[in-house]
Amino acid sequence: MKSPVSFSFKSVSASVALSLGVSALVAAAWGAGVLASPAALFLFDDPATPSVPPQAWVVLLLIAAAGVGGGFALERLGARNALRLVALALIVLCVASLAASRFLHLDIVFAPMMFAGSGSLAAAQARRLWTIDRLLTTNVERIAVQPSALEGRGASARLSSGLKLLDTVLPLEEAVIFRLDEAGLPVQAARLRQAAGVGAAGDRNFAWREGVVMCERAMSGGEMIVQAGAEVAGVSRSSVAVPLGHDGQRVGALLLRLRGRFDESDGPLLKTVSAQFARNLQRDDARSLGVPEARSTFFSSRAARQRLEAFGVVSGLLTEQAFAGLVLSEASDAHAVAYLDGTLAYVNPRMLEAARVTARECRALDLFQLLERFRTGVFDEPSIAVRRVLQTGQAYERELTFLDHSQTLALRIALVIEAAGGDRTEHAERNGHAPPPLCLAVTVRDVTRLKELDKLKSDMLSLMSHELRTPITSINGFAELLMADERIPADAREFLSIINGESQRVARMLSTFLSVARLEQKDRQEVLMAPLMLDDVVRETIGNFQTAARRKRIRLAERDGQKLPPVAADRGLIMQAVANLVDNAIKYSPERTTVTLSTALEADAVRLTVEDRGYGIPSEDQDRVWEKFYRVSRDGRIKEEESTGLGLSFVREVVERHGGQVSLESEVGHGSKFSFTLPRL
């Protein structure tokens, strides 16, 4: 790599001038007799015939030549090669001085030349190191005082924003961030406290000291400490101390006091946000130290140059990271990047338009305040969505319909990690741990036009269904009427039978085609998301199918479960999906058996299950029953000859469209259990 410092004619001239200055000082010292003792060491003088130096102007010329030669050699050859050359020249001159004084009784003033050459070499090297160090210091200072385009607000504001984020997702009573002072003792850097308790001042002081001790233990051990506290007014308390560190350096600790017991599932969330706190503190500590004054590096110009080259690499990386985020300003979709403490790092113009805010108003918003601009009936708790993303690492996706201005937006909240895609496995194998998360990415896409096109496609399908079914029905009906007339000849009756059969086949093909088209078009404009209780769906479905179940002597039952939260769903589609499952259960169950419907809460989802005591499905067919047109064979024949094999495929399509999953458990001769999950609100 080429050095960023260019040593041009100006640099050589400066070194030569510096060498002449050193030579002048040496000449003055020689003239004053200061160098008489060192000079005697390099002479074989006979007291009877002492060595005589040349004329004064020759001495000055020799000293100047030695000095300029040393400085020029360093500029052209570098410190290492110049040192070798000057050392060789001094050895030769030393031998020449001894020989001239011994045989010619001539003093060639070797000592002044030696001091001039070595002094000029040292001075030129010091000047080079000073130049490199000054440039490096200037660049470091410029970067240190100029915040990055993606850095967001200052450290103090970002610490406060991070505590607010924790208060949103955790039952905080108090949160304190400690940083280490110059003596290595924890001091308060930021604090968030709810309404003051009723405890005495002494109790509060004791709790504070106890918290500081917990933080010191967490920092010394490098592990999170959870401590259960006494119950107050029937509510348990707990304290959590998390060490704050980055790149192996401890910079502080986070102390949390919670109303209730600490949930272990919140551990990854807490560590993720704490890592951001540590980076904020480390960056602020580095800037508070300031940049040292320009100084020379007297050890090695190569080491100093490597420092400068390394800075160039780091500066390039910082520049790339900056414009990598800023290119989102040209994206057609709305994008926002948020740090893990909730601070907005970047919001592109499309996001400003989608959120209906100005650039000045956006500077005062954090992540949650931005998401509040997109609140709807199916997205009324942004904090729950962000918490789910931070805990699981899975992206959160919703379609938001705004009826007041006829707009549909597709929202996605995702956690960005250090290694993306297939690099995650490689990173884990190389480093022994999963890649760390970096930030949150929010994407909003306007899909209003796509919804309109899908609606147009749906209308065309409806029109085609009507316009084709009517003539086919007429052909089929008139063919049957003509076939009923006994006056029709036999050969004509045969032709009418063919017409009748083919028209019925076309009608069946048309029904299948329309069913598949509606299934695959994913007409999300018709999916009107709204809060829905699956318990109500179960009870209504049981009421709708009671008559059909009694006709086959099958009992429909609801299994009582716990109280469930609502889900965001289209009531019509979910009702149809559950109806398909119940219809299949009744159709393929023997008489005097029971079909049971139940609901249950599972983590962040609600599960609905339809269980029968029917014939069961072989294991080799269980993965394929969700495919279109697939029908299970039983005892050498297909279960339902008139079935198109689209019922379960429709169920899976509807459930996955709502962000859920379907599942099946079945055993031949013992029945089947079909179920699906939907994300809770």
Secondary structure, 3 states (H helix, E strand, C coil): CCCCCCCCHHHHHHHHHHHHHHHHHHHHHHHCCCCHHHHHCCCCCECCECCECCCHHHHHHHHHHHHHHHHHHHHHHCHHHHHHHHHHHHHHHHHHHHHHHHHHCECCCHHHHHHHHHHHHHHHHHHHHHHHHHHHHHHHHHHHHCCCCCCCCCHHHHHHHHHHHHHHHCCEEEEEEEEECCCCCEEEEEEEECCCCCCCHHHHHHHHHHHHHHHHHHHHHCCCEEEECCCECCECEEEEEEEEEECCEEEEEEEEEEECCCCHHHHHHHHHHHHHHHHHHHHHHHHHCCCCCCCCCCCCHHHHHHHHHHHHHHHHHHHHHHHHHHHHHHCCCEEEEECCCCCEEEECHHHHHHHCCCHHHHCCCCHHHHHHCCCECCECCHHHHHHHHHHHCCCEEEEEEEHHHCEEEEEEEEEEECCCCCHHHHHHHHHCCCCCEEEEEEEEEECHHHHHHHHHHHHHHHHHHHHHHHHHHHHHHHHHHHHHCCCCCHHHHHHHHHHHHHHHHHHHHHHHHHHHHHHHHCCHHHCCCEEECHHHHHHHHHHHHHHHHHHCCCEEEEECCCCCCCEEECHHHHHHHHHHHHHHHHHCCCCCCEEEEEEEEECCEEEEEEECCCCCCCHHHCCCCCCCCCCCEECCEECCCCCCCCHHHHHHHHHHHCCCEEEEEEECCCEEEEEEEEEEC
